[in-house]
Amino acid sequence: MRTAPPPALGRVVVVGAGMVAHRLVAGLVERAPQDGWHVTVLGDEPWAPYDRVHLSELVTAGRTPDDLALDPTV
């Protein structure tokens, strides 16, 4: 007999794909990493979330866009 997978904790729709949205989703994953939440992230930017706080360091400290990228596995 097959057992059903555990039910999801809930559904979350995140509007915006910036740093705060990234941290929210990371927190959900940390608390229930396997089948815990059904998450949909809606963002309008053509690139993945990045560290906007340190954006000026691209110019002043010679950092690259990859240095500012947030964890893409979230």
N, CA, C and O atoms as a Maestro MAE file, in Angstrom:
{
 s_m_m2io_version
 :::
 2.0.0
}

f_m_ct {
 s_m_title
 :::
 protein
 m_atom[296] {
  # First column is atom index #
  i_m_mmod_type
  r_m_x_coord
  r_m_y_coord
  r_m_z_coord
  i_m_residue_number
  s_m_chain_name
  s_m_pdb_residue_name
  s_m_pdb_atom_name
  i_m_atomic_number
  :::
  1 25 0.838 -1.165 0.000 1 A "MET " " N  " 7
  2 3 0.000 0.000 0.000 1 A "MET " " CA " 6
  3 2 0.891 1.239 0.000 1 A "MET " " C  " 6
  4 15 1.877 1.310 0.733 1 A "MET " " O  " 8
  5 25 0.533 2.200 -0.823 2 A "ARG " " N  " 7
  6 3 1.270 3.458 -0.898 2 A "ARG " " CA " 6
  7 2 0.796 4.420 0.177 2 A "ARG " " C  " 6
  8 15 -0.392 4.505 0.489 2 A "ARG " " O  " 8
  9 25 1.753 5.136 0.729 3 A "THR " " N  " 7
  10 3 1.358 6.178 1.680 3 A "THR " " CA " 6
  11 2 1.411 7.518 0.969 3 A "THR " " C  " 6
  12 15 2.288 7.760 0.140 3 A "THR " " O  " 8
  13 25 0.493 8.358 1.290 4 A "ALA " " N  " 7
  14 3 0.438 9.684 0.676 4 A "ALA " " CA " 6
  15 2 1.554 10.550 1.239 4 A "ALA " " C  " 6
  16 15 1.932 10.404 2.401 4 A "ALA " " O  " 8
  17 25 2.083 11.454 0.414 5 A "PRO " " N  " 7
  18 3 3.100 12.369 0.933 5 A "PRO " " CA " 6
  19 2 2.482 13.273 1.989 5 A "PRO " " C  " 6
  20 15 1.275 13.513 1.974 5 A "PRO " " O  " 8
  21 25 3.300 13.774 2.902 6 A "PRO " " N  " 7
  22 3 2.747 14.666 3.919 6 A "PRO " " CA " 6
  23 2 2.178 15.926 3.272 6 A "PRO " " C  " 6
  24 15 2.719 16.408 2.277 6 A "PRO " " O  " 8
  25 25 1.120 16.451 3.814 7 A "PRO " " N  " 7
  26 3 0.522 17.653 3.221 7 A "PRO " " CA " 6
  27 2 1.451 18.847 3.388 7 A "PRO " " C  " 6
  28 15 2.207 18.928 4.355 7 A "PRO " " O  " 8
  29 25 1.388 19.755 2.451 8 A "ALA " " N  " 7
  30 3 2.183 20.978 2.533 8 A "ALA " " CA " 6
  31 2 1.670 21.844 3.677 8 A "ALA " " C  " 6
  32 15 0.497 21.782 4.043 8 A "ALA " " O  " 8
  33 25 2.557 22.642 4.228 9 A "LEU " " N  " 7
  34 3 2.154 23.537 5.301 9 A "LEU " " CA " 6
  35 2 1.244 24.646 4.794 9 A "LEU " " C  " 6
  36 15 0.411 25.169 5.535 9 A "LEU " " O  " 8
  37 25 1.410 24.993 3.540 10 A "GLY " " N  " 7
  38 3 0.574 26.033 2.979 10 A "GLY " " CA " 6
  39 2 1.124 26.545 1.668 10 A "GLY " " C  " 6
  40 15 2.153 26.085 1.173 10 A "GLY " " O  " 8
  41 25 0.421 27.496 1.128 11 A "ARG " " N  " 7
  42 3 0.843 28.127 -0.123 11 A "ARG " " CA " 6
  43 2 1.189 29.581 0.173 11 A "ARG " " C  " 6
  44 15 0.484 30.269 0.911 11 A "ARG " " O  " 8
  45 25 2.288 30.028 -0.419 12 A "VAL " " N  " 7
  46 3 2.738 31.398 -0.219 12 A "VAL " " CA " 6
  47 2 3.015 32.009 -1.585 12 A "VAL " " C  " 6
  48 15 3.692 31.404 -2.417 12 A "VAL " " O  " 8
  49 25 2.489 33.207 -1.813 13 A "VAL " " N  " 7
  50 3 2.803 33.971 -3.013 13 A "VAL " " CA " 6
  51 2 3.565 35.205 -2.551 13 A "VAL " " C  " 6
  52 15 3.059 36.007 -1.766 13 A "VAL " " O  " 8
  53 25 4.790 35.345 -3.052 14 A "VAL " " N  " 7
  54 3 5.637 36.477 -2.695 14 A "VAL " " CA " 6
  55 2 5.672 37.419 -3.888 14 A "VAL " " C  " 6
  56 15 6.071 37.028 -4.985 14 A "VAL " " O  " 8
  57 25 5.256 38.657 -3.673 15 A "VAL " " N  " 7
  58 3 5.268 39.648 -4.742 15 A "VAL " " CA " 6
  59 2 6.518 40.495 -4.567 15 A "VAL " " C  " 6
  60 15 6.664 41.231 -3.591 15 A "VAL " " O  " 8
  61 25 7.410 40.372 -5.534 16 A "GLY " " N  " 7
  62 3 8.706 41.032 -5.471 16 A "GLY " " CA " 6
  63 2 9.782 39.980 -5.300 16 A "GLY " " C  " 6
  64 15 9.582 38.985 -4.602 16 A "GLY " " O  " 8
  65 25 10.922 40.198 -5.935 17 A "ALA " " N  " 7
  66 3 11.981 39.189 -5.891 17 A "ALA " " CA " 6
  67 2 13.295 39.797 -5.416 17 A "ALA " " C  " 6
  68 15 14.368 39.429 -5.894 17 A "ALA " " O  " 8
  69 25 13.201 40.719 -4.484 18 A "GLY " " N  " 7
  70 3 14.397 41.363 -3.960 18 A "GLY " " CA " 6
  71 2 14.976 40.637 -2.762 18 A "GLY " " C  " 6
  72 15 14.676 39.469 -2.517 18 A "GLY " " O  " 8
  73 25 15.811 41.348 -2.021 19 A "MET " " N  " 7
  74 3 16.507 40.757 -0.881 19 A "MET " " CA " 6
  75 2 15.563 40.269 0.213 19 A "MET " " C  " 6
  76 15 15.773 39.197 0.781 19 A "MET " " O  " 8
  77 25 14.537 41.040 0.509 20 A "VAL " " N  " 7
  78 3 13.607 40.657 1.576 20 A "VAL " " CA " 6
  79 2 12.817 39.417 1.160 20 A "VAL " " C  " 6
  80 15 12.620 38.506 1.963 20 A "VAL " " O  " 8
  81 25 12.372 39.385 -0.076 21 A "ALA " " N  " 7
  82 3 11.657 38.204 -0.568 21 A "ALA " " CA " 6
  83 2 12.569 36.980 -0.523 21 A "ALA " " C  " 6
  84 15 12.141 35.892 -0.135 21 A "ALA " " O  " 8
  85 25 13.808 37.162 -0.916 22 A "HIS " " N  " 7
  86 3 14.776 36.061 -0.895 22 A "HIS " " CA " 6
  87 2 14.950 35.532 0.521 22 A "HIS " " C  " 6
  88 15 14.967 34.319 0.731 22 A "HIS " " O  " 8
  89 25 15.079 36.425 1.491 23 A "ARG " " N  " 7
  90 3 15.259 36.024 2.888 23 A "ARG " " CA " 6
  91 2 14.009 35.310 3.418 23 A "ARG " " C  " 6
  92 15 14.121 34.338 4.165 23 A "ARG " " O  " 8
  93 25 12.827 35.789 3.035 24 A "LEU " " N  " 7
  94 3 11.585 35.144 3.453 24 A "LEU " " CA " 6
  95 2 11.531 33.704 2.950 24 A "LEU " " C  " 6
  96 15 11.239 32.788 3.719 24 A "LEU " " O  " 8
  97 25 11.806 33.505 1.679 25 A "VAL " " N  " 7
  98 3 11.756 32.160 1.105 25 A "VAL " " CA " 6
  99 2 12.840 31.273 1.730 25 A "VAL " " C  " 6
  100 15 12.595 30.099 2.009 25 A "VAL " " O  " 8
  101 25 14.030 31.829 1.948 26 A "ALA " " N  " 7
  102 3 15.094 31.055 2.598 26 A "ALA " " CA " 6
  103 2 14.652 30.618 3.996 26 A "ALA " " C  " 6
  104 15 14.916 29.487 4.405 26 A "ALA " " O  " 8
  105 25 13.987 31.500 4.721 27 A "GLY " " N  " 7
  106 3 13.489 31.159 6.052 27 A "GLY " " CA " 6
  107 2 12.444 30.061 6.017 27 A "GLY " " C  " 6
  108 15 12.441 29.180 6.876 27 A "GLY " " O  " 8
  109 25 11.561 30.104 5.038 28 A "LEU " " N  " 7
  110 3 10.558 29.042 4.896 28 A "LEU " " CA " 6
  111 2 11.228 27.707 4.606 28 A "LEU " " C  " 6
  112 15 10.848 26.680 5.170 28 A "LEU " " O  " 8
  113 25 12.217 27.721 3.735 29 A "VAL " " N  " 7
  114 3 12.930 26.495 3.376 29 A "VAL " " CA " 6
  115 2 13.693 25.939 4.578 29 A "VAL " " C  " 6
  116 15 13.727 24.727 4.789 29 A "VAL " " O  " 8
  117 25 14.298 26.821 5.359 30 A "GLU " " N  " 7
  118 3 15.039 26.378 6.547 30 A "GLU " " CA " 6
  119 2 14.117 25.683 7.551 30 A "GLU " " C  " 6
  120 15 14.515 24.711 8.193 30 A "GLU " " O  " 8
  121 25 12.907 26.175 7.685 31 A "ARG " " N  " 7
  122 3 11.988 25.630 8.680 31 A "ARG " " CA " 6
  123 2 11.276 24.361 8.217 31 A "ARG " " C  " 6
  124 15 10.905 23.524 9.040 31 A "ARG " " O  " 8
  125 25 11.086 24.217 6.933 32 A "ALA " " N  " 7
  126 3 10.386 23.037 6.392 32 A "ALA " " CA " 6
  127 2 10.960 22.733 5.014 32 A "ALA " " C  " 6
  128 15 10.317 23.021 4.004 32 A "ALA " " O  " 8
  129 25 12.166 22.152 4.953 33 A "PRO " " N  " 7
  130 3 12.864 22.013 3.681 33 A "PRO " " CA " 6
  131 2 12.247 21.048 2.676 33 A "PRO " " C  " 6
  132 15 12.427 21.243 1.474 33 A "PRO " " O  " 8
  133 25 11.539 20.035 3.105 34 A "GLN " " N  " 7
  134 3 11.012 19.060 2.154 34 A "GLN " " CA " 6
  135 2 9.489 19.115 2.111 34 A "GLN " " C  " 6
  136 15 8.805 18.782 3.079 34 A "GLN " " O  " 8
  137 25 8.986 19.541 0.975 35 A "ASP " " N  " 7
  138 3 7.537 19.580 0.759 35 A "ASP " " CA " 6
  139 2 6.803 20.387 1.818 35 A "ASP " " C  " 6
  140 15 5.649 20.095 2.131 35 A "ASP " " O  " 8
  141 25 7.455 21.390 2.366 36 A "GLY " " N  " 7
  142 3 6.829 22.158 3.435 36 A "GLY " " CA " 6
  143 2 5.904 23.247 2.931 36 A "GLY " " C  " 6
  144 15 4.808 23.432 3.460 36 A "GLY " " O  " 8
  145 25 6.337 23.962 1.920 37 A "TRP " " N  " 7
  146 3 5.569 25.095 1.412 37 A "TRP " " CA " 6
  147 2 5.519 25.023 -0.114 37 A "TRP " " C  " 6
  148 15 6.463 24.562 -0.755 37 A "TRP " " O  " 8
  149 25 4.436 25.473 -0.669 38 A "HIS " " N  " 7
  150 3 4.351 25.718 -2.107 38 A "HIS " " CA " 6
  151 2 4.539 27.218 -2.258 38 A "HIS " " C  " 6
  152 15 3.677 28.001 -1.858 38 A "HIS " " O  " 8
  153 25 5.670 27.620 -2.836 39 A "VAL " " N  " 7
  154 3 6.017 29.034 -2.918 39 A "VAL " " CA " 6
  155 2 6.048 29.472 -4.372 39 A "VAL " " C  " 6
  156 15 6.637 28.806 -5.223 39 A "VAL " " O  " 8
  157 25 5.404 30.601 -4.645 40 A "THR " " N  " 7
  158 3 5.468 31.249 -5.938 40 A "THR " " CA " 6
  159 2 6.026 32.644 -5.721 40 A "THR " " C  " 6
  160 15 5.507 33.407 -4.906 40 A "THR " " O  " 8
  161 25 7.088 32.979 -6.453 41 A "VAL " " N  " 7
  162 3 7.698 34.307 -6.348 41 A "VAL " " CA " 6
  163 2 7.444 35.037 -7.658 41 A "VAL " " C  " 6
  164 15 7.781 34.540 -8.732 41 A "VAL " " O  " 8
  165 25 6.851 36.213 -7.559 42 A "LEU " " N  " 7
  166 3 6.577 37.043 -8.727 42 A "LEU " " CA " 6
  167 2 7.516 38.233 -8.704 42 A "LEU " " C  " 6
  168 15 7.474 39.045 -7.780 42 A "LEU " " O  " 8
  169 25 8.358 38.339 -9.714 43 A "GLY " " N  " 7
  170 3 9.293 39.446 -9.796 43 A "GLY " " CA " 6
  171 2 9.369 39.959 -11.217 43 A "GLY " " C  " 6
  172 15 9.147 39.208 -12.167 43 A "GLY " " O  " 8
  173 25 9.681 41.229 -11.364 44 A "ASP " " N  " 7
  174 3 9.683 41.848 -12.683 44 A "ASP " " CA " 6
  175 2 11.090 42.047 -13.241 44 A "ASP " " C  " 6
  176 15 11.243 42.333 -14.428 44 A "ASP " " O  " 8
  177 25 12.114 41.901 -12.413 45 A "GLU " " N  " 7
  178 3 13.469 42.136 -12.893 45 A "GLU " " CA " 6
  179 2 13.945 40.960 -13.743 45 A "GLU " " C  " 6
  180 15 13.575 39.815 -13.482 45 A "GLU " " O  " 8
  181 25 14.760 41.236 -14.755 46 A "PRO " " N  " 7
  182 3 15.227 40.156 -15.636 46 A "PRO " " CA " 6
  183 2 16.395 39.356 -15.058 46 A "PRO " " C  " 6
  184 15 16.888 38.443 -15.720 46 A "PRO " " O  " 8
  185 25 16.846 39.667 -13.862 47 A "TRP " " N  " 7
  186 3 17.967 38.947 -13.251 47 A "TRP " " CA " 6
  187 2 17.575 38.450 -11.874 47 A "TRP " " C  " 6
  188 15 16.579 38.883 -11.295 47 A "TRP " " O  " 8
  189 25 18.372 37.539 -11.370 48 A "ALA " " N  " 7
  190 3 18.098 36.932 -10.057 48 A "ALA " " CA " 6
  191 2 18.320 37.946 -8.933 48 A "ALA " " C  " 6
  192 15 18.981 38.963 -9.145 48 A "ALA " " O  " 8
  193 25 17.780 37.685 -7.747 49 A "PRO " " N  " 7
  194 3 17.978 38.600 -6.616 49 A "PRO " " CA " 6
  195 2 19.464 38.815 -6.305 49 A "PRO " " C  " 6
  196 15 20.277 37.897 -6.414 49 A "PRO " " O  " 8
  197 25 19.791 40.038 -5.920 50 A "TYR " " N  " 7
  198 3 21.175 40.372 -5.603 50 A "TYR " " CA " 6
  199 2 21.205 41.290 -4.388 50 A "TYR " " C  " 6
  200 15 20.181 41.843 -3.988 50 A "TYR " " O  " 8
  201 25 22.373 41.443 -3.816 51 A "ASP " " N  " 7
  202 3 22.589 42.240 -2.615 51 A "ASP " " CA " 6
  203 2 22.627 43.723 -2.983 51 A "ASP " " C  " 6
  204 15 23.679 44.251 -3.343 51 A "ASP " " O  " 8
  205 25 21.489 44.384 -2.893 52 A "ARG " " N  " 7
  206 3 21.396 45.797 -3.267 52 A "ARG " " CA " 6
  207 2 22.141 46.706 -2.291 52 A "ARG " " C  " 6
  208 15 22.588 47.789 -2.669 52 A "ARG " " O  " 8
  209 25 22.273 46.272 -1.050 53 A "VAL " " N  " 7
  210 3 22.955 47.083 -0.044 53 A "VAL " " CA " 6
  211 2 24.397 47.358 -0.469 53 A "VAL " " C  " 6
  212 15 24.908 48.457 -0.253 53 A "VAL " " O  " 8
  213 25 25.045 46.380 -1.063 54 A "HIS " " N  " 7
  214 3 26.447 46.518 -1.459 54 A "HIS " " CA " 6
  215 2 26.616 46.827 -2.946 54 A "HIS " " C  " 6
  216 15 27.699 46.639 -3.501 54 A "HIS " " O  " 8
  217 25 25.562 47.294 -3.581 55 A "LEU " " N  " 7
  218 3 25.603 47.569 -5.020 55 A "LEU " " CA " 6
  219 2 26.672 48.594 -5.386 55 A "LEU " " C  " 6
  220 15 27.326 48.450 -6.419 55 A "LEU " " O  " 8
  221 25 26.863 49.619 -4.569 56 A "SER " " N  " 7
  222 3 27.858 50.652 -4.888 56 A "SER " " CA " 6
  223 2 29.276 50.086 -4.911 56 A "SER " " C  " 6
  224 15 30.168 50.676 -5.522 56 A "SER " " O  " 8
  225 25 29.491 48.943 -4.248 57 A "GLU " " N  " 7
  226 3 30.824 48.345 -4.235 57 A "GLU " " CA " 6
  227 2 31.225 47.773 -5.592 57 A "GLU " " C  " 6
  228 15 32.391 47.440 -5.803 57 A "GLU " " O  " 8
  229 25 30.270 47.658 -6.512 58 A "LEU " " N  " 7
  230 3 30.634 47.264 -7.870 58 A "LEU " " CA " 6
  231 2 31.612 48.280 -8.447 58 A "LEU " " C  " 6
  232 15 32.523 47.927 -9.195 58 A "LEU " " O  " 8
  233 25 31.412 49.534 -8.093 59 A "VAL " " N  " 7
  234 3 32.263 50.603 -8.613 59 A "VAL " " CA " 6
  235 2 33.416 50.894 -7.664 59 A "VAL " " C  " 6
  236 15 34.566 50.987 -8.094 59 A "VAL " " O  " 8
  237 25 33.117 51.039 -6.380 60 A "THR " " N  " 7
  238 3 34.132 51.500 -5.437 60 A "THR " " CA " 6
  239 2 35.106 50.421 -4.991 60 A "THR " " C  " 6
  240 15 36.256 50.737 -4.689 60 A "THR " " O  " 8
  241 25 34.698 49.185 -4.940 61 A "ALA " " N  " 7
  242 3 35.568 48.126 -4.428 61 A "ALA " " CA " 6
  243 2 35.906 47.074 -5.481 61 A "ALA " " C  " 6
  244 15 36.542 46.066 -5.172 61 A "ALA " " O  " 8
  245 25 35.489 47.303 -6.706 62 A "GLY " " N  " 7
  246 3 35.817 46.371 -7.774 62 A "GLY " " CA " 6
  247 2 35.130 45.021 -7.686 62 A "GLY " " C  " 6
  248 15 35.635 44.032 -8.216 62 A "GLY " " O  " 8
  249 25 33.983 44.971 -7.022 63 A "ARG " " N  " 7
  250 3 33.242 43.707 -6.941 63 A "ARG " " CA " 6
  251 2 32.521 43.457 -8.254 63 A "ARG " " C  " 6
  252 15 32.286 44.384 -9.029 63 A "ARG " " O  " 8
  253 25 32.174 42.210 -8.500 64 A "THR " " N  " 7
  254 3 31.485 41.835 -9.731 64 A "THR " " CA " 6
  255 2 30.014 41.540 -9.427 64 A "THR " " C  " 6
  256 15 29.658 41.325 -8.268 64 A "THR " " O  " 8
  257 25 29.166 41.526 -10.439 65 A "PRO " " N  " 7
  258 3 27.762 41.146 -10.195 65 A "PRO " " CA " 6
  259 2 27.638 39.785 -9.537 65 A "PRO " " C  " 6
  260 15 26.735 39.582 -8.725 65 A "PRO " " O  " 8
  261 25 28.511 38.854 -9.859 66 A "ASP " " N  " 7
  262 3 28.462 37.526 -9.225 66 A "ASP " " CA " 6
  263 2 28.724 37.617 -7.718 66 A "ASP " " C  " 6
  264 15 28.191 36.815 -6.951 66 A "ASP " " O  " 8
  265 25 29.543 38.589 -7.289 67 A "ASP " " N  " 7
  266 3 29.806 38.769 -5.870 67 A "ASP " " CA " 6
  267 2 28.542 39.168 -5.110 67 A "ASP " " C  " 6
  268 15 28.407 38.880 -3.921 67 A "ASP " " O  " 8
  269 25 27.627 39.828 -5.799 68 A "LEU " " N  " 7
  270 3 26.416 40.336 -5.156 68 A "LEU " " CA " 6
  271 2 25.227 39.386 -5.287 68 A "LEU " " C  " 6
  272 15 24.181 39.622 -4.682 68 A "LEU " " O  " 8
  273 25 25.372 38.330 -6.060 69 A "ALA " " N  " 7
  274 3 24.265 37.396 -6.270 69 A "ALA " " CA " 6
  275 2 23.907 36.689 -4.972 69 A "ALA " " C  " 6
  276 15 24.781 36.265 -4.216 69 A "ALA " " O  " 8
  277 25 22.622 36.572 -4.729 70 A "LEU " " N  " 7
  278 3 22.140 35.825 -3.558 70 A "LEU " " CA " 6
  279 2 22.053 34.348 -3.934 70 A "LEU " " C  " 6
  280 15 22.071 34.002 -5.115 70 A "LEU " " O  " 8
  281 25 21.962 33.501 -2.952 71 A "ASP " " N  " 7
  282 3 21.967 32.046 -3.136 71 A "ASP " " CA " 6
  283 2 20.881 31.622 -4.135 71 A "ASP " " C  " 6
  284 15 19.693 31.760 -3.844 71 A "ASP " " O  " 8
  285 25 21.270 31.114 -5.294 72 A "PRO " " N  " 7
  286 3 20.272 30.750 -6.306 72 A "PRO " " CA " 6
  287 2 19.510 29.466 -5.985 72 A "PRO " " C  " 6
  288 15 18.535 29.152 -6.669 72 A "PRO " " O  " 8
  289 25 19.922 28.722 -4.973 73 A "THR " " N  " 7
  290 3 19.221 27.478 -4.654 73 A "THR " " CA " 6
  291 2 17.957 27.702 -3.851 73 A "THR " " C  " 6
  292 15 17.181 26.772 -3.634 73 A "THR " " O  " 8
  293 25 17.746 28.931 -3.409 74 A "VAL " " N  " 7
  294 3 16.560 29.231 -2.617 74 A "VAL " " CA " 6
  295 2 15.378 29.433 -3.514 74 A "VAL " " C  " 6
  296 15 14.276 29.697 -3.034 74 A "VAL " " O  " 8
  :::
 }
 m_bond[295] {
  # First column is bond index #
  i_m_from
  i_m_to
  i_m_order
  :::
  1 1 2 1
  2 2 3 1
  3 3 4 2
  4 3 5 1
  5 5 6 1
  6 6 7 1
  7 7 8 2
  8 7 9 1
  9 9 10 1
  10 10 11 1
  11 11 12 2
  12 11 13 1
  13 13 14 1
  14 14 15 1
  15 15 16 2
  16 15 17 1
  17 17 18 1
  18 18 19 1
  19 19 20 2
  20 19 21 1
  21 21 22 1
  22 22 23 1
  23 23 24 2
  24 23 25 1
  25 25 26 1
  26 26 27 1
  27 27 28 2
  28 27 29 1
  29 29 30 1
  30 30 31 1
  31 31 32 2
  32 31 33 1
  33 33 34 1
  34 34 35 1
  35 35 36 2
  36 35 37 1
  37 37 38 1
  38 38 39 1
  39 39 40 2
  40 39 41 1
  41 41 42 1
  42 42 43 1
  43 43 44 2
  44 43 45 1
  45 45 46 1
  46 46 47 1
  47 47 48 2
  48 47 49 1
  49 49 50 1
  50 50 51 1
  51 51 52 2
  52 51 53 1
  53 53 54 1
  54 54 55 1
  55 55 56 2
  56 55 57 1
  57 57 58 1
  58 58 59 1
  59 59 60 2
  60 59 61 1
  61 61 62 1
  62 62 63 1
  63 63 64 2
  64 63 65 1
  65 65 66 1
  66 66 67 1
  67 67 68 2
  68 67 69 1
  69 69 70 1
  70 70 71 1
  71 71 72 2
  72 71 73 1
  73 73 74 1
  74 74 75 1
  75 75 76 2
  76 75 77 1
  77 77 78 1
  78 78 79 1
  79 79 80 2
  80 79 81 1
  81 81 82 1
  82 82 83 1
  83 83 84 2
  84 83 85 1
  85 85 86 1
  86 86 87 1
  87 87 88 2
  88 87 89 1
  89 89 90 1
  90 90 91 1
  91 91 92 2
  92 91 93 1
  93 93 94 1
  94 94 95 1
  95 95 96 2
  96 95 97 1
  97 97 98 1
  98 98 99 1
  99 99 100 2
  100 99 101 1
  101 101 102 1
  102 102 103 1
  103 103 104 2
  104 103 105 1
  105 105 106 1
  106 106 107 1
  107 107 108 2
  108 107 109 1
  109 109 110 1
  110 110 111 1
  111 111 112 2
  112 111 113 1
  113 113 114 1
  114 114 115 1
  115 115 116 2
  116 115 117 1
  117 117 118 1
  118 118 119 1
  119 119 120 2
  120 119 121 1
  121 121 122 1
  122 122 123 1
  123 123 124 2
  124 123 125 1
  125 125 126 1
  126 126 127 1
  127 127 128 2
  128 127 129 1
  129 129 130 1
  130 130 131 1
  131 131 132 2
  132 131 133 1
  133 133 134 1
  134 134 135 1
  135 135 136 2
  136 135 137 1
  137 137 138 1
  138 138 139 1
  139 139 140 2
  140 139 141 1
  141 141 142 1
  142 142 143 1
  143 143 144 2
  144 143 145 1
  145 145 146 1
  146 146 147 1
  147 147 148 2
  148 147 149 1
  149 149 150 1
  150 150 151 1
  151 151 152 2
  152 151 153 1
  153 153 154 1
  154 154 155 1
  155 155 156 2
  156 155 157 1
  157 157 158 1
  158 158 159 1
  159 159 160 2
  160 159 161 1
  161 161 162 1
  162 162 163 1
  163 163 164 2
  164 163 165 1
  165 165 166 1
  166 166 167 1
  167 167 168 2
  168 167 169 1
  169 169 170 1
  170 170 171 1
  171 171 172 2
  172 171 173 1
  173 173 174 1
  174 174 175 1
  175 175 176 2
  176 175 177 1
  177 177 178 1
  178 178 179 1
  179 179 180 2
  180 179 181 1
  181 181 182 1
  182 182 183 1
  183 183 184 2
  184 183 185 1
  185 185 186 1
  186 186 187 1
  187 187 188 2
  188 187 189 1
  189 189 190 1
  190 190 191 1
  191 191 192 2
  192 191 193 1
  193 193 194 1
  194 194 195 1
  195 195 196 2
  196 195 197 1
  197 197 198 1
  198 198 199 1
  199 199 200 2
  200 199 201 1
  201 201 202 1
  202 202 203 1
  203 203 204 2
  204 203 205 1
  205 205 206 1
  206 206 207 1
  207 207 208 2
  208 207 209 1
  209 209 210 1
  210 210 211 1
  211 211 212 2
  212 211 213 1
  213 213 214 1
  214 214 215 1
  215 215 216 2
  216 215 217 1
  217 217 218 1
  218 218 219 1
  219 219 220 2
  220 219 221 1
  221 221 222 1
  222 222 223 1
  223 223 224 2
  224 223 225 1
  225 225 226 1
  226 226 227 1
  227 227 228 2
  228 227 229 1
  229 229 230 1
  230 230 231 1
  231 231 232 2
  232 231 233 1
  233 233 234 1
  234 234 235 1
  235 235 236 2
  236 235 237 1
  237 237 238 1
  238 238 239 1
  239 239 240 2
  240 239 241 1
  241 241 242 1
  242 242 243 1
  243 243 244 2
  244 243 245 1
  245 245 246 1
  246 246 247 1
  247 247 248 2
  248 247 249 1
  249 249 250 1
  250 250 251 1
  251 251 252 2
  252 251 253 1
  253 253 254 1
  254 254 255 1
  255 255 256 2
  256 255 257 1
  257 257 258 1
  258 258 259 1
  259 259 260 2
  260 259 261 1
  261 261 262 1
  262 262 263 1
  263 263 264 2
  264 263 265 1
  265 265 266 1
  266 266 267 1
  267 267 268 2
  268 267 269 1
  269 269 270 1
  270 270 271 1
  271 271 272 2
  272 271 273 1
  273 273 274 1
  274 274 275 1
  275 275 276 2
  276 275 277 1
  277 277 278 1
  278 278 279 1
  279 279 280 2
  280 279 281 1
  281 281 282 1
  282 282 283 1
  283 283 284 2
  284 283 285 1
  285 285 286 1
  286 286 287 1
  287 287 288 2
  288 287 289 1
  289 289 290 1
  290 290 291 1
  291 291 292 2
  292 291 293 1
  293 293 294 1
  294 294 295 1
  295 295 296 2
  :::
 }
}
